[in-house]
Amino acid sequence: MNSIINLAVKQYLSRRMKRIERYMMHPEEAQERWLLRLLDRARDTEQGRQWEFASIRTPEQFAKIVPAKDYDAVKDDISRMMRGERNVLWPNEINWYSKSSGTTSDKSKFIPAPYGNLFNCHLAGAWDCLALLYANKPDMQAFRYKHLIVPGSFQTLPEYPKTRFGDVSSILVQHMPTIGRLFYTPDAQTNLLPNFEEKLHRIAEITSKQQDICLFGGVPTWLIVLFRLILEKSGKQNMLEVWPKLQAYMHGGVGFDPYRETFRELIPSDDFVYQEAYNASEGFFGAQCDLNQNDLLLLVDNGVFYEFIPSNEWDAEHPKTVLLPDVKLGENYAVMISANNGLFRYKLGDTIMFTRRYPFCFQITGRTKQFINAFGEEVMVGDADKALTEACRQMNAAVTEYTAAPVYFSAEKERGGHEWVVEFEKEPSDMERFNQVLDESLQRINSDYEAKRYKGMALDRLLLNSVPKGTFIRWMRARGKFGNQNKVPRLANHRQYVEELIRFASEGERAAF
């Protein structure tokens, strides 16, 4: 029976792929259509009347009339919506909100998730992702065997119980199509447990006894924790011994390259495939369309209109933006969206670099608030990921987590530098040599860093701190960031994270004695 279902789904995804191929070649048509649909849908809301959405018919008018916004500009409106006010940013009353934990901030963000956004953006993006996966891997059996996705949880708003909020993954589980529920494991009750640590142990207990899981998704950090629990409970050496039907991992949220070697050891198979997706609390924006290329297809026909902010405009109050036809390959852009959740000209905070045109494909390079530019070196997360991956390749090492920060000039220190804190899954045999290779790799990848490192005139070689296994998890738990949607901040222009982690590592070593 399941083989018949898989065949039927495969045929549906093949038809869906034809639609994807159309917008790959003609993205402008889809984008212009969605801008008008969004404006018309929100014309009678408070913001629609304020900015006269009914009179706007072109992207140029839209950019001229409607101001760019970040979360602080809309949070009061969203707070009102969560307490039952209607027609504020989007029509009618909205009862679901995805909670974004914030990588660099301790403050949560609450993003409206009306049904149209859930079904025509998030779930539509998931179907597109599967269509692309099946197109790349025709022998895929996702709807013959089980899927494992580790979501967060949701809760109700005490002062207005009709409003529910939580990780977007938990909201999507709640609204999962029937066919998805047939192949979903473990049960929804387990996956929506509010205590994340209890949830991981329960999932490990259940799935360590299953042999028919073929597809899984989630943030790499927490999946590694889960897999270690499963291997401990099952007594197996790797995940293929536990789940022999494994075929694919759909990942996103953080750069995957630093984790790749760890996953290869956990899943030692050349036939197993990895597909990257760009699914945020605000929407589903991208999916890897060619598993042989390290970039993602921009999903332009799923409820989102895109604008892109050049790097020299990131700090401008009224940034100039470009549309898809005008983006340049190899340049960093901050992403601005208008979407079917009421966010118009909203700055996501993510940065991307386009790698191809027609189809428009890109790589995620970081966050507008996650970089190191203390000395004009402009190091982005993508640069750091690539350098670390190359160092691991050369030195036969594997990394679990890392973060980095500048070392500023001081009375005792004439030159600046960078300091990295790295947790290894598999340590290099020569840590000093690894440090050297990492620094050299970063210089090759980033010419600004290379210029500042020239003969050590401005920057010293980076300083590497190796911390014991488990340090990052303990630190995240102490920050209240222990959970599926929480991600380790990779880079910062301040030293708070690095110094906290070094202190945690030191405290952990003392506790061990």
ABEGO torsion letter per residue (X at the ends): XAAAAAAAAAAAAAAAAAAAAAAAABAAAAAAAAAAAAAAAAAABAAAAAAGAAABABAAAAAAABBBBBAAAAAAAAAAAAAGBBGAABBEBBABBBBBAEAABABBBBBBBBAAAAAAAAAAAAAAAAAAAAAABAABAAAABBBBBBBBBBBBBAABAABBBEBAAAAAAAABBAAAAAABOBBAAAAABABAAAAAAAAAAAAAABAABABBBEBAAAAAAAAAAAAAAAGBABAAAABAABABBBBBGBBAAAAAAAAAAABBBAABBBBBBBBBAAEBABBBABAABBBBBBBAAAGBBBBBBBAAAAABABBBBBBAAABBBGBBBBBBBBBAAGBBGBBAGBBBBBABBOBBBBBBAEBAABBBAAAGAGBBAAAAAAAAAAAAAAAGBBBABBBBBBBBBBAABABBEBBBBBBBABBBABAAAAAAAAAAAAAAABAAAAAAABGGAABBBBBBBBBBBGAAAAAAAAAGABEAABBBBABBABAAAAAAAAAAAAAAAAAAX
